[in-house]
Amino acid sequence: MLFIRPPPSPFEPPSLPFRFISSPLQFFAQYLHYFFLLFRGSAFQPLDPSSAVRLVCISDTHGKETAIPDGDVLIHAGDLTSQGTAAEIQEQVDWIASLPHRYKVIVAGNHDSFFDPRSRHESDHDRAIDFKGIRYLQHSSVTLDFPGVKNRRLTFHGAPQIPACGGDDFAFQYSRHQDPWSGTIPHSTNVLVTHTPPRHHLDLPHGMGCKYLLKEVWAVKPKVHVFGHVHAGYGRESVFWDEGQKAYERVCARDRVGLLRDLVDTSAWLDTARVVWYGVQGVLWTQVWGGTGTSTLMINASLTYRSTGELVNAPQIVNV
């Protein structure tokens, strides 16, 4: 019965039978939610190419290089390296700087130890990184101009911190019970770049992302949110900030209590029904009545495939 055992690591996806046995309501709510998202369509309407800014999103390269498509902005959402030494980081920075994109924006990840004085290798204390024009964001923002694209302007905000998941050599860690996010992201942010995912979004059914980041993203509602960290969460998801989204996240936040206890939880049944009700409303609103709403495109841009150490996943491209 190996297929109903928990995965060997919280960073690996559980089997479908294990997910169902652990919480059938979560199982059905998640698949219903993705079903309705499929029919609701993109988080925003694609722009005419003459007025669109092309973002190329990558993350979790862990010291490796691969072919990267061209675009206006290359975004790296952290874990440039595996060991986090200054030399290893400089190699990745040199590679990124050599690419043809007009702008490059990067944040650090937990493996990029040099950037956090608490985890920096002793031999690197007097070292510095030559960023060669790359915008490195650490709890900071940058506004970039695109004069050749109908004078577009986008504001990027980046932050590296993650819920604790490793030893002292991991950078920018905080306790899962600590809130390092509230009030930290400017409301003018168009593109948010973090290393950790927000909880319940492209972070596996375990919820390896951060609930406090999710709360902050609800407040800011950027047009695009790029992250990585959870390799097996690779992909993209349209998030519509409505009552259906709230109900879905409440179901995901419940403890997995097993098959029998799960099925007698009245509040969970009500929230699952809300996922269906608001999901149908959302499809009708966007596809039948042509309505719009506030939404975000979330992108887990991890290039490393699960725990293989190999860059298998393709860079994610989005026109904004």
C-alpha angles and dihedrals in degrees: 000000000000091000093069095049119104116260117269091245134023085235091063122079116252121234119263093246091052091050092050095047092046095052122348092186093054089046094053095038092054095049093044089050092052090045091057092044088056090060097038090063132207124356088242137010115266113253128229106273090242091062101033127101111217113222119195110199127199137158142169099034090152096204096316131116130217141165112292123196117237122256145139097271130023112204122195112189099199145279093090087163144026102222099027098224119154090244093052092047091048090054091055092045090051090051094048092046090054092060118100100238115126092230133021122199122187140174129191126252133207091272092055093085097167093071094060114063089209093062101028116128113254091237091056100056093104096040128104134196122237102216094189094213096318114138106236110194122199110166086329143106138223130193114214126199125216105192093171092056101064089292092293120179127196131186118216124195123191136190130170107199122123137184107268114275106148149024134296091285091068114094131229097008125162134178115271087235091057124089111216095158113060112113094357102107117074114237088228090069114125097175120030119198119191132155097225122060120236109257118276094016120101089326100109125260089284089072097235092170127087123273092202091055089050090054091050092048088052087057097045102032099196118198092240131018116193123190143141132180096116100072095189090056092068114146141063135279134190111225119200111196099225142111092279090058091051092051092048093052092048090055091048091049093058120107113257099245102169137260103299100039091044094058095054096053104111096191091052091051090051093051091048088052089050090053088057096042096049091038091059090045091051093052092049092046095052104030103033106026096029094233127161134205144174111295144156132213108224118201127191098198100182108149093190111090109232110294097331096102088226126122098235103137117087124239112264118238126198132173114216 
